[in-house]
Amino acid sequence: MGRIFETRKQTMFARWDRMAKAFTRCGREIAVAVKQGGEHPETNPALRRAIQNARAVNMPKDKIESAIKKALGNDAADYQELIYEGYAPHGVAVMAVAATDNPTRTIANIRVRFNKGNGSIGKEGSVAFGFTRMGVFRLDAAALQKAKVDLEELEMELIDAGLDEMGEAEGEKGEPQVLIRCPLQDFGRMQEALEARSITPVSTASEFIPSTLVELDDEQAAEVMKLVDLLEQDDDIQQVFHNLA
């Protein structure tokens, strides 16, 4: 009985730890968005995206509002977005997006993690040419079906908002989703077009989409994902992208 209780306690603490990290990352995303475009989500697409992402991980409304107010304060941490490039084992390109108030600390930590994962950190532009940064929206396919949304009709409408690609996808739990991509500069227009149709995305993000993919066997892929996991564990890292198939 004691062993079962201990296992449940460890599971609970792991869940709390994941939630705490998710809230921290959302808070930093909000801070960067407020700094770049102001406190009003109506006129700041990046902030609307950050708020949507915070809601997607069940961040309480009061914590979201607190993060916005904190970002406006004179003593607010000066978070900035920085992008680190490099290679994982077997030539897989990696892009790591950080939100940091201490670039010196962050680059030192990232360098250590690249080395520990048998990768190599690169200079600016060393792998970025192989990626395109795009706005990505994930919609609940079941909710769209329930609302009787015609996907072909929706696709035609969204072309005017900058739609680049629309297709089927799966959520973290395997639930069906509709994936929408657009050029990053059209993110605000796409967001407004979905809002006009009363469609609330499950999540929104800016992502680096690779132009080509690298095929590896399971053992080699595991080596790559070890580095990706090491980078994602760093508190300053918001997102990690790669071109592993």
N, C-alpha and C positions, 0 to 999 in steps of 0.2 A: 504493500500500500504506500509506504514511504517513497519507494522508487517511482511509482506512478505520479505521486504528488510532486516529486522533484522534477520529473520530466515535464509536467504541466507548467511548473514554475519557470523552467528554462524556456519553454515555448512562449510563455507570456512575456518574459523579459525580452526575448528576441523580437517579438511583435512590437513591444514598446520602443525598442531601440530603432527598428526600421521606421516607425512612425515619427520618432524624434528627429531622425536624419531627414526624412521627407519634409517635415515642417521647417527644418533649418534651411534646406535647399529652396523651398518655396519662399521663405522669408527673404533670402538673398536675391532671388529672382524678382521679387516685389521691389526690393531696395534699388536694384539696378534699373528697373523699369521706371520707378518714380524719379530717379536721378536724371534719366535720359529724356523723359517726356512729361513729367509732372504728376500730380496726385489724382487727377480726374480720369477715370477709366473711359469716360465717354469720348475723350479726345486723345487718349493714349492707348493704342492697340496693344502695345507690349504689356501694359499694366492689366488690361482686360485678359490677355493670355495668361499672365501670372496668377491672377485671381481665379481663373477657370481651373488652372492646374492645381492650385491650393484646394479648391473645392473638391477636385477629383480624388485627392488623398484624404478627404474628410477633415481638413483643417478648419477649426471652428471660426465662425464669422468674426468674433471678437479678436481672435489672434490675427486674422487678415487685416482688420482695421488697425490693430495695434502696430503691425508691421509697416503699414503705410504711414502712420503718424511718426513712428520711430525713424523712418527714412527721411522725414521732413525736418527732424530735430537738428539743432546746431551741433550736438554731440554724436550724431549718427555716424556709424562706421562708413568710410568712403569705399564702398564696394565697386569694383569695376570688372567688366567681363574681359577675360584673357583667354586666348586659344593656344594650346600647345600641340605641336605636331611631332610625329615620330613613327617608328616602325616596331611592330611586334615581331616575334619569331617568324621565320619563313616569309619575310618580306611583306607582311600584311600592314597596310597603312592605318594609322590611328590618329584621330582628332579628339582632343580632350578640352572641353569647355569649362572654364573655372569662373567663379565669382569670388573675388578675394579683396581684402583690405590690406594685404601684405604680400605683394608680388615676390619679394625676395624669399619669404618663407615658402610660398607655393611652388616656385620653380625648383627650390632645393628638394622639397618633398616629392615632386613629380619626377625629378631626375633619379632619385633613389628608387622609386617604384618601377620606372622603366628598366633600371639596371637589375633589380631584383626579379623582374619578369622576363629577363633575357632579351629585352628590347633595347632600342636606342632612341633617345630624344633628338629631334631634328631642328633645323632652323626654320624661321617663318617662311612659308611657301614651299617647303620641302615635299609635302604631300597634299597640300590644300588644292593643288591644280586638278587632283583626281576626284574632287567632291564638289557638289553644288549645294549651297545652303538654301533650303526651301521651307515654306510654311506648311505644317502638317496638321490636319484635323482628323480626329477619329470620331465617328458617329455611331450611335447605338442602332444596329441594323433592326433589332426587334422593335424598338420604339418607332423607327421610321415606318416599318410595316404596319404597326398598330395604328399609326396616324395616317395610313394609306398614302404615303408619299411615293410618287412615281419616280423611281431613280433615274430613268432615262430623261424625264422632263427636268428633274433637278440638275442633272449633268449639263443639259443645254443651257439652263439659266445661269449656272455658275461659270460658264465659259466667259461671260462678260465680266466676271469678277476676277479673272486671271487663272481659272482652273487649268492645271497642267496634266493632272492624272487623277482618275477616280476608279476605285476598284474594291474588291473584297479583302478583308483582313480578319485577324483574330485578336481578341483581347488577351490579357494576362491569364485569364481563367478559361480561355478557349471559346469565349462567347463571340458570336459573329458581329463584325463591325464593318463600316464603310470607311475606307481610307481616302482622304482627299489631300492632294498636294498642289501647291501654287508657288510661284516665285516669291521670295521673302518680301520683296517690295510691294506685293499685292496682298500681304497678310491682312491688313486692315480692311481692304475691300471685300475679301472673302469672308472675314468675320461678320461684317455688316450684312452681307448677302444671306448668310445663314440665319442671323438674328431676324432679318426681315421675313424669313420663312418660319420663325419661331422654333428653330432647330438649335438645341443646346448640345455642343460637342461633349463627348466623354472626356476628351483631353485635346489640348492644342499645344503646339511646340514649333520651334525652329530646329530643323535637323540638317545634318550634313549627309547628303545622299551620294554614295559612291557611283562613279561612272562605269567602273568595271569591278568585277568580283574575283577573289582568289579562291580556288578550290583546294581544299586540304583534306587529308584523311582524319579520322576521329582523334588519333593521338596528337597529331600536329595542331588540330583545331583546339584541343584542350590546352595546349601550351599558350596559344594566343589568348584564349579566354581567361587564363590565369592572370595575364597582364592586365586585361580589361577589368577584371575583378579587383585587382590591386589598385588601379586608378580610381575606380568607382568608390572604393573605401575611403579615399581621401576626403576630408570634410569640405575642402574648397572646390571639389569637382562637382559640377552640375550634370554634365552629360558626357558620355564617351561614345564615339562613332568609329567604325572600322569598315574595311571592305572584304571581310571574310564572308564567303558564301554561306 
